[in-house]
Amino acid sequence: MSNVIFIDLDETLVNFITSFSNKRDKITFDCGEHFYGYVRPLATEMLRDLREIAPTRLLTTGMREYALKVNEFYNFKFLPQDILALEDCWVEEQIGYGKDWMTLNKNVSTHSILIDNLPPTETWPRRKMHYLGIKSDRYIQIREFNGKDPDAFLGEWKGILKAIGELFNQ
């Protein structure tokens, strides 16, 4: 797999809470659990822009059912095989007296780019980079989405698109 873009879901494209909010979209899961969320105002345009550059996939530490449901609800247009969720990439194992998540595979897409809201030094971004087999220079940190984007976000997004183009042209 080369020149693939992976994008995170939570706080990158959407923001969800579990407590009731009549100002947010309500998604109900098969188990009856509800999540209340906002979609990033530019999410559709962001995904369109990314897909014009390279194949784009979703890489999330959320569960597959959650990712599939959010994808369908907001019409993000990811095919099920283009969604990599927690159980697709990691397995929880007993380590000493505790548990930790271990990568099932690694180096699955070494020429890819990962877009996520968390700093690349945090645990889950490091795990995602390890899974993909990329170094931090192929990690693009995007502004965290918490329900509202500042007006400056469109300019930031254009800068991100330029950075992606430069990385793929190296």
Number of C-alpha atoms within 10 A of each C-alpha: 10 13 18 20 22 26 23 24 22 19 20 21 25 20 20 19 13 11 8 13 12 8 9 16 15 18 16 13 13 9 6 8 9 15 20 18 22 20 23 20 14 14 15 15 11 16 17 14 15 19 14 9 15 18 15 23 22 22 24 25 20 16 13 17 12 17 23 18 15 21 18 14 13 15 10 16 13 16 12 14 8 14 20 21 21 18 16 16 20 18 13 13 11 11 10 7 5 7 10 12 16 15 17 12 13 16 13 15 18 19 18 25 27 27 22 26 19 19 15 21 10 9 10 16 23 18 20 24 23 18 20 22 17 21 16 16 10 20 21 19 17 19 16 18 19 17 16 12 14 8 8 8 13 13 9 13 16 13 12 16 15 11 14 23 14 10 15 16 8 5
